[in-house]
Amino acid sequence: MREQLRITEIFHSLQGETSTVGLPTVFVRLTGCPLRCQYCDTAYAFSGGHILTLEEILERVTAFGARYVTVTGGEPLAQPACLVLLRALAD
């Protein structure tokens, strides 16, 4: 079975947080979050999105040519295949 994840968006921007602030980064925003934090600024990622295979996600990320990738959400770990994606990105 091919690994798949529900994705809200994949985009290139500058990192706004962490020790890599200001550096070009690809953001992979997964769909779905069971937490519903009061401070959430991405409620639009609670539902919807589209299914992509791991291969499709990696192709899109690679096409941007950025060294850094941030997987965000929704809550990324709510999708079990996220661990496979993280491993592939790290490799």
Buried (B, 14 or more C-beta within 10 A) or exposed (E): EEBBBBBBBBEBEEBEEEEBEEEBBBBBBBBBBEEEEEEBEBEBBBEEBEEBEBEBBBEBBEEBEBEBBBBBBBBBEBBEBBEBBBEBBEE
